[in-house]
Amino acid sequence: MKQYLVLAVKNLRKRGLRSWLTLLGICIGIAAVVSLISLGDALKDTVNSQFNIASVEVISVQAGGITGFGPPGSGVSKHLTKQDSDAIERLSSVEFAIPRNLKTVSVEYNDKVEFVMVSSVPNDDKIDDMYTLLDIGVSSGRLMERGEKNLIMIGDSLADGEKNSFERDIGVGNKLKLNGEEFRIVGVLEKKGSFIIDGTILINSEGLKEISDIGDNVDLIVVRAKDKDSIDDAKRDIEDLLRERRDVKIGEEDFEVSTPEAQLESINEILTGIQVFIVIIASISIFIGAVGIANTMTTSVIERRKEIGIMKAIGARNKNIFYQFFVEAGLLGLIGGLIGAALGIGIGYLGTTGLNIFLGTSTKPNINFILIISSLLGSFIVGSISGVVPAMNAAKQNPVEAIRG
């Protein structure tokens, strides 16, 4: 086998440019498969990191009937209300319910204006429950307390002058104007790797009411079930309650009740489907590469008839000729796979880095060694199979006729 490999390398080097062009199809296909799966895994990790709920007993409730784009609760046909939240909290399967509002407001700082998403925090004792539920902490300053209407907390990305639009760092003690009203920063949130949290402003619910016309409307109700075993009962109880309060029948709900796990499962199913589709498209390149290898090996058999005849005349058997061309074809596929895997890893790293910069996340590049090994093995097998017919044709050559050329 060592001799077969040495001869195969010499023959491939002898053909030079043709060998490189032949393995290009395999190279592109493997690079596409490795890079796209790596990027798909990175995208999944990035999406999963946005669901920064620390508890598995969490249920989110929001109005349906969306008529436009925007945060939860925007463009709905019928809003949830504070009274809905109070009614949900009275259910026996629910520990507590926190009404929240998410609004886009104009923020002025350093003589520049940017539109930023602000999220409300409760103006009562539930504020500590919300911090625990969302796993919120501060990197500087302190957390807001109940009743502090003129104070705010900002996300890590918003505080960074290189990431915000204000071209200046923002820290504890600085003042921002939200919709023209001045608020002082009391804390900067810990970096979460979530562009939702890292780029937001947390504001007291009463303070948000003063700068926006929300009234008793609620964009989102965060509910915690009694325990993880009763989460299905709590979800069912909430749905029954809201159907009654909103006077809708089963199947006609104008609201949504979901858990983070269910949302993640749906999103991951979509992302997996996209990955599979892309890999199928990328596999076309591998098929084209296999055709290229078969074509090159067939041409090689024709060009090397005299060589084959001499080898058989001095004692080479059919299996020796077959193995020689078979190994050459497999080596073409393997080299193409090695180069493609290296390119795919590089593209995956660059793509993940770009994704982190664009979204402000900190997802680590994912190297799937099982995928890489499988790709290399697959590229060798594809190359070898592509060379089977040309190798058989070479082995069947009549030595006398081959030498005559």
C-alpha positions in Angstrom: 0.0 0.0 0.0 2.9 2.3 0.7 4.2 1.8 -2.8 0.8 2.4 -4.3 0.6 5.7 -2.4 4.1 6.8 -3.4 3.3 6.0 -7.1 -0.1 7.8 -6.8 1.6 11.0 -5.4 4.2 11.0 -8.2 1.5 10.5 -10.9 -0.7 13.2 -9.5 2.2 15.7 -9.3 3.2 14.8 -12.8 -0.3 15.8 -14.1 0.0 19.1 -12.1 -2.7 21.6 -13.0 -5.2 18.9 -14.1 -5.0 17.2 -10.7 -5.7 20.5 -8.9 -8.7 21.3 -11.2 -10.0 17.8 -10.7 -10.0 18.0 -6.9 -11.6 21.5 -7.0 -15.1 20.1 -7.0 -14.6 17.9 -4.0 -12.8 20.8 -2.3 -15.6 23.3 -2.8 -18.3 20.7 -1.7 -16.5 19.7 1.5 -15.7 23.4 2.3 -19.3 24.3 1.9 -20.6 21.4 4.0 -18.1 22.0 6.9 -18.5 25.8 6.9 -22.3 25.9 6.6 -22.8 23.3 9.4 -20.3 25.2 11.6 -22.1 28.5 10.9 -25.5 26.8 11.5 -24.3 25.5 14.9 -23.0 29.0 15.7 -26.3 30.6 14.7 -28.2 28.1 16.9 -25.9 28.9 19.9 -26.4 32.6 19.2 -30.2 32.3 19.1 -30.2 30.1 22.2 -28.2 32.7 24.1 -30.9 35.2 23.5 -33.3 33.2 25.7 -31.6 34.2 28.9 -34.3 32.9 31.2 -32.7 31.3 34.3 -35.7 29.3 35.3 -37.4 26.4 33.5 -40.7 27.2 35.2 -41.2 30.4 33.1 -44.2 31.0 30.8 -44.5 34.0 28.6 -47.9 35.4 27.6 -48.4 38.0 24.8 -51.2 39.2 22.7 -51.7 37.7 19.2 -53.2 39.2 16.0 -49.9 41.0 15.1 -50.4 43.5 12.3 -46.8 44.8 12.0 -43.2 44.3 13.0 -41.7 45.2 16.3 -41.2 44.0 19.9 -43.8 41.7 21.7 -47.1 43.5 22.0 -46.6 45.9 19.1 -49.1 46.0 16.4 -51.6 43.6 18.2 -55.3 43.8 17.6 -56.1 43.5 21.3 -53.6 44.3 24.1 -53.1 42.4 27.3 -53.7 44.5 30.4 -52.5 44.8 34.0 -55.8 43.3 35.1 -55.0 40.2 33.0 -51.7 39.8 34.8 -53.4 40.1 38.2 -56.0 37.5 37.2 -53.2 35.1 36.1 -51.4 35.5 39.4 -54.5 34.4 41.3 -54.4 31.0 39.6 -53.4 28.2 42.0 -50.8 26.8 39.6 -49.0 30.1 39.3 -46.4 31.5 41.8 -46.4 35.0 40.4 -47.0 37.1 37.2 -45.0 40.1 36.1 -46.5 42.5 33.5 -43.8 44.1 31.3 -43.7 46.7 28.5 -41.1 47.0 25.8 -41.0 50.3 23.9 -38.7 52.0 21.4 -37.8 55.5 22.6 -35.5 58.2 21.5 -32.4 58.5 23.6 -30.3 61.6 23.6 -26.7 61.7 24.8 -23.5 63.6 23.7 -25.7 65.7 21.4 -26.7 62.6 19.5 -30.0 60.8 19.3 -30.5 57.1 18.9 -33.7 54.9 19.1 -33.3 52.2 21.8 -35.5 49.5 23.1 -36.5 50.1 26.8 -37.9 47.4 29.0 -39.9 48.0 32.2 -39.2 46.6 35.6 -41.9 46.3 38.3 -42.6 49.2 40.7 -43.2 46.8 43.6 -41.6 43.9 45.4 -41.7 41.7 42.2 -38.7 43.6 41.0 -36.4 41.2 42.8 -38.3 38.2 41.3 -37.7 39.6 37.8 -34.0 40.0 38.5 -33.8 36.4 39.6 -35.9 35.2 36.7 -33.8 36.9 34.0 -30.5 36.3 35.9 -29.8 40.0 35.8 -26.7 41.5 37.6 -24.6 44.6 37.2 -20.9 45.1 36.3 -20.9 48.6 37.8 -23.2 50.5 40.0 -26.2 48.8 41.5 -29.6 47.3 40.6 -32.6 49.6 40.7 -35.0 49.3 43.6 -38.8 49.7 43.7 -40.1 53.3 43.4 -37.0 54.7 41.7 -38.8 56.3 38.7 -36.1 58.6 37.6 -33.3 56.0 37.5 -32.4 53.6 34.7 -29.9 50.7 34.0 -28.3 50.2 30.7 -26.9 47.1 28.9 -23.2 46.4 28.4 -23.2 47.2 24.6 -25.1 50.4 25.1 -22.5 51.6 27.6 -19.6 50.9 25.3 -18.6 53.9 23.1 -17.3 51.6 20.4 -20.6 49.8 20.1 -23.2 52.5 20.6 -24.1 55.4 18.3 -23.1 58.1 20.8 -19.4 57.7 20.2 -18.7 57.9 23.9 -18.7 55.5 26.9 -21.7 55.8 29.1 -21.5 54.9 32.8 -23.0 55.2 36.2 -24.0 58.7 37.1 -24.4 59.9 33.5 -27.8 61.2 32.4 -29.8 60.2 29.3 -32.8 61.9 27.9 -35.6 59.4 27.0 -38.3 60.9 24.9 -37.1 64.3 26.2 -37.2 63.4 29.9 -33.9 63.1 31.9 -33.0 59.9 33.7 -29.8 59.1 35.6 -27.9 55.8 35.2 -27.7 53.8 38.4 -26.1 50.6 37.0 -24.6 49.0 33.9 -25.8 45.4 33.4 -23.4 42.5 33.2 -22.6 41.3 29.6 -24.9 38.5 28.7 -23.9 37.8 25.1 -27.5 38.6 24.2 -28.1 41.6 21.9 -31.5 42.0 23.5 -30.2 42.5 27.0 -26.8 44.0 26.2 -28.4 46.8 24.1 -31.4 47.6 26.2 -32.4 50.1 28.9 -34.3 49.0 32.0 -36.7 51.5 33.4 -39.2 51.6 36.2 -42.7 50.8 34.9 -44.1 54.1 36.3 -41.3 56.0 34.7 -42.0 54.4 31.4 -45.7 55.4 31.7 -44.6 59.0 32.1 -42.7 59.1 28.8 -45.0 56.9 26.7 -48.7 56.5 26.3 -49.1 52.8 27.5 -51.9 53.2 30.1 -52.9 49.8 31.5 -51.7 48.0 28.3 -49.2 45.3 28.8 -46.8 44.0 26.0 -45.7 40.8 27.8 -46.6 38.9 31.0 -43.9 36.8 32.5 -45.3 34.0 34.6 -43.6 31.6 36.9 -45.3 28.3 37.6 -45.3 26.8 41.1 -42.8 24.2 40.0 -41.5 22.5 36.9 -43.9 19.6 37.3 -46.9 22.0 37.1 -45.8 24.1 34.1 -48.2 22.3 31.7 -51.1 22.8 34.2 -50.2 26.4 34.6 -50.0 26.9 30.8 -53.4 25.2 30.4 -55.0 27.3 33.2 -53.7 30.5 31.7 -55.1 29.7 28.3 -58.5 28.8 29.8 -58.5 32.0 31.8 -57.6 34.3 28.9 -60.2 32.6 26.6 -62.8 33.5 29.1 -61.6 37.0 29.7 -61.2 37.8 26.0 -64.3 35.8 25.0 -62.7 33.6 22.4 -63.1 29.9 21.6 -60.5 27.2 21.3 -58.7 27.6 18.0 -59.6 31.3 17.8 -57.1 32.6 20.4 -55.8 36.1 19.9 -53.0 35.5 22.4 -50.0 33.2 22.8 -48.8 31.3 25.8 -45.4 29.6 25.5 -42.4 28.4 27.3 -38.7 29.2 26.4 -38.1 25.5 25.7 -41.0 25.3 23.2 -39.9 28.5 21.5 -36.3 27.2 21.2 -37.5 23.9 19.9 -39.5 25.5 17.1 -36.6 27.9 16.2 -34.0 25.0 16.2 -36.3 22.9 14.0 -36.4 25.7 11.5 -32.6 26.2 11.6 -32.0 22.5 11.3 -34.2 22.3 8.2 -32.3 25.2 6.7 -29.0 23.4 7.4 -30.2 20.2 5.8 -31.4 22.1 2.7 -28.1 23.9 2.4 -26.0 20.7 2.8 -28.0 19.0 0.1 -27.2 21.9 -2.2 -23.6 21.8 -1.2 -23.5 18.1 -1.9 -24.1 18.8 -5.6 -20.5 20.2 -5.7 -19.2 16.9 -4.2 -21.1 15.0 -7.0 -19.6 17.3 -9.6 -16.2 16.6 -8.1 -16.8 12.9 -8.3 -17.7 13.2 -12.0 -14.5 15.2 -12.5 -12.4 12.5 -10.8 -14.0 9.8 -12.9 -13.3 11.8 -16.1 -9.7 12.5 -15.1 -9.0 8.9 -14.3 -10.6 7.7 -17.5 -8.4 10.1 -19.5 -5.4 8.9 -17.5 -6.0 5.3 -18.4 -6.1 6.3 -22.1 -2.9 8.4 -21.8 -1.0 5.7 -19.8 -1.9 2.6 -22.0 1.8 2.1 -22.8 2.8 2.3 -19.1 0.1 -0.2 -18.2 1.2 -2.6 -20.9 4.9 -2.4 -19.7 3.8 -3.0 -16.1 1.8 -6.0 -17.1 4.6 -7.3 -19.3 7.0 -7.3 -16.4 4.7 -9.2 -14.1 2.1 -6.8 -12.7 -1.2 -8.5 -12.3 -4.7 -7.1 -12.9 -5.2 -6.4 -9.2 -2.0 -4.4 -9.1 -3.1 -2.2 -11.9 -6.6 -1.8 -10.4 -5.2 -0.8 -7.0 -2.9 1.7 -8.5 -5.7 3.6 -10.2 -8.1 3.1 -7.4 -5.6 4.6 -4.8 -4.9 7.5 -7.1 -8.6 8.3 -7.4 -9.1 8.0 -3.6 -6.1 10.2 -3.0 -7.5 12.9 -5.2 -10.7 12.8 -3.2 -8.8 12.8 0.1 -6.6 15.8 -0.8 -9.6 17.7 -2.0 -11.4 16.9 1.3 -8.4 18.0 3.4 -8.2 21.4 1.6 -11.9 21.8 1.7 -12.1 21.0 5.5 -9.4 23.5 6.2 -11.2 26.2 4.2 -14.5 25.2 5.8 -13.0 25.6 9.3 -11.6 29.0 8.4 -14.8 30.2 6.9 -16.7 29.0 10.0 -14.3 31.0 12.2 -14.6 34.1 10.2 -18.4 33.8 9.9 -18.9 33.2 13.6 -16.6 36.2 14.4 -18.7 38.4 12.0 -21.9 37.1 13.6 -20.6 38.1 17.0 -19.6 41.6 15.8 -22.9 42.2 14.0 -25.1 40.9 16.9 -22.9 41.9 19.8 -22.8 38.3 21.0 -19.9 36.1 22.2 -20.6 32.7 20.5 -17.5 30.6 20.3 -16.6 29.0 16.9 -17.7 25.3 16.8 -15.3 22.7 15.4 -17.1 19.5 14.8 -14.4 16.9 14.7 -16.8 14.1 13.9 -18.1 16.1 11.0 -14.6 16.8 9.7 -13.4 13.1 10.0 -16.6 12.0 8.3 -16.1 14.5 5.5 -12.5 13.3 4.9 -13.6 9.7 5.0 -16.5 10.5 2.7 -14.3 12.4 0.2 -11.8 9.5 0.0 -14.7 7.0 -0.5 -16.3 9.3 -3.2 -12.9 9.6 -5.0 -12.3 5.8 -4.8 -15.7 4.9 -6.1 -15.3 7.4 -8.9 -12.1 5.6 -9.9 -13.5 2.1 -9.8 -14.6 1.9 -13.4 -11.5 3.6 -14.8 -9.4 1.3 -12.6 -11.2 -1.8 -13.9 -10.7 -0.6 -17.5 -7.0 -0.2 -16.8 -6.7 -3.7 -15.3 -8.4 -5.2 -18.4 -5.9 -3.7 -20.8 -4.2 -6.3 -23.1 -0.4 -5.8 -22.5 0.6 -6.3 -26.2 -2.1 -3.9 -27.5 -1.3 -1.4 -24.7 2.4 -1.4 -25.6 1.7 -0.8 -29.2 -0.4 2.2 -28.1 
